[in-house]
Amino acid sequence: MKILGTVQHISSHRNIIVSGGKKQDNNKKNLKLPAINSIVFDQKMNRIGKVNDILGPVTNPYFSVRISKNIADENLRDLRDSHVYVK
């Protein structure tokens, strides 16, 4: 598993915004970003959704994650400020 980033915002439309953090590689060709539709997991390795969009510069990306329908709204609040992961 690879860390995707930290959950920054949870929208009312069942999306979360994840801050990918600064990438330290000087060669931008070597930076590996997850593919659109990559599966996203929480810290307990429960599937929570898929990468919907990638925003911002390659060296400091943000990710929009579409939350799966089986995740309850109450559980979304627990994701705030936590790390999420991709395979």
Kinemage of the C-alpha trace (Angstrom):
@kinemage 1
@onewidth
@group {chain A} dominant
@subgroup {mainchain}
@vectorlist {calphas} color= white
{ca met a 1} P 0.000 0.000 0.000
{ca lys a 2} L 1.132 3.528 -0.760
{ca ile a 3} L -0.012 6.571 1.189
{ca leu a 4} L -2.186 8.855 -0.938
{ca gly a 5} L -2.272 11.732 1.549
{ca thr a 6} L -4.278 13.389 4.319
{ca val a 7} L -8.021 14.061 4.134
{ca gln a 8} L -8.540 17.844 4.144
{ca his a 9} L -12.225 18.287 3.309
{ca ile a 10} L -15.410 16.222 3.106
{ca ser a 11} L -18.063 17.600 0.757
{ca ser a 12} L -21.813 17.194 0.996
{ca his a 13} L -21.714 15.421 -2.384
{ca arg a 14} L -19.794 12.422 -0.974
{ca asn a 15} L -16.369 13.479 -2.183
{ca ile a 16} L -13.267 14.007 -0.103
{ca ile a 17} L -10.294 16.207 -0.932
{ca val a 18} L -6.937 14.675 -0.060
{ca ser a 19} L -3.709 16.669 0.173
{ca gly a 20} L -0.925 14.621 -1.393
{ca gly a 21} L 1.837 16.606 0.295
{ca lys a 22} L 5.078 17.834 -1.219
{ca lys a 23} L 6.895 15.445 -3.538
{ca gln a 24} L 10.669 15.801 -3.078
{ca asp a 25} L 11.892 14.444 -6.440
{ca asn a 26} L 13.562 17.136 -8.565
{ca asn a 27} L 12.929 15.172 -11.767
{ca lys a 28} L 9.193 15.562 -12.435
{ca lys a 29} L 9.246 12.607 -14.847
{ca asn a 30} L 9.968 10.258 -11.921
{ca leu a 31} L 6.982 11.405 -9.836
{ca lys a 32} L 4.347 8.672 -9.707
{ca leu a 33} L 0.775 9.807 -9.194
{ca pro a 34} L -2.025 7.272 -8.779
{ca ala a 35} L -4.227 6.649 -11.789
{ca ile a 36} L -7.784 7.930 -12.006
{ca asn a 37} L -10.131 5.238 -10.583
{ca ser a 38} L -7.425 3.860 -8.267
{ca ile a 39} L -9.051 2.297 -5.207
{ca val a 40} L -8.619 4.271 -1.967
{ca phe a 41} L -8.443 2.674 1.502
{ca asp a 42} L -8.596 4.047 5.050
{ca gln a 43} L -6.126 3.252 7.847
{ca lys a 44} L -7.968 0.002 8.634
{ca met a 45} L -7.616 -1.037 4.964
{ca asn a 46} L -11.359 -0.691 4.317
{ca arg a 47} L -12.174 0.356 0.765
{ca ile a 48} L -13.643 3.867 0.893
{ca gly a 49} L -13.752 4.986 -2.738
{ca lys a 50} L -11.864 5.796 -5.940
{ca val a 51} L -9.641 8.628 -7.123
{ca asn a 52} L -11.953 10.850 -9.156
{ca asp a 53} L -9.629 13.707 -10.141
{ca ile a 54} L -6.118 15.054 -9.578
{ca leu a 55} L -5.757 18.800 -8.937
{ca gly a 56} L -2.873 21.237 -8.629
{ca pro a 57} L 0.803 20.953 -9.514
{ca val a 58} L 2.533 17.593 -9.876
{ca thr a 59} L 4.876 18.422 -6.995
{ca asn a 60} L 2.031 19.233 -4.554
{ca pro a 61} L -1.115 17.438 -5.790
{ca tyr a 62} L -4.600 17.247 -4.353
{ca phe a 63} L -6.907 14.332 -5.072
{ca ser a 64} L -10.679 14.244 -5.297
{ca val a 65} L -11.965 10.883 -4.057
{ca arg a 66} L -15.510 9.705 -4.808
{ca ile a 67} L -16.820 7.855 -1.732
{ca ser a 68} L -18.359 4.397 -2.207
{ca lys a 69} L -22.106 4.123 -1.632
{ca asn a 70} L -21.661 1.535 1.124
{ca ile a 71} L -19.825 4.022 3.405
{ca ala a 72} L -22.193 5.629 5.939
{ca asp a 73} L -22.179 9.417 6.301
{ca glu a 74} L -21.352 9.055 10.009
{ca asn a 75} L -18.122 7.242 9.117
{ca leu a 76} L -17.024 10.038 6.786
{ca arg a 77} L -16.469 12.427 9.700
{ca asp a 78} L -13.897 10.011 11.140
{ca leu a 79} L -11.792 10.358 7.982
{ca arg a 80} L -11.030 14.064 8.535
{ca asp a 81} L -7.267 14.648 9.081
{ca ser a 82} L -6.480 10.935 8.663
{ca his a 83} L -4.246 9.281 6.084
{ca val a 84} L -5.711 7.356 3.160
{ca tyr a 85} L -3.937 4.855 0.915
{ca val a 86} L -3.956 3.421 -2.633
{ca lys a 87} L -2.793 0.058 -3.990
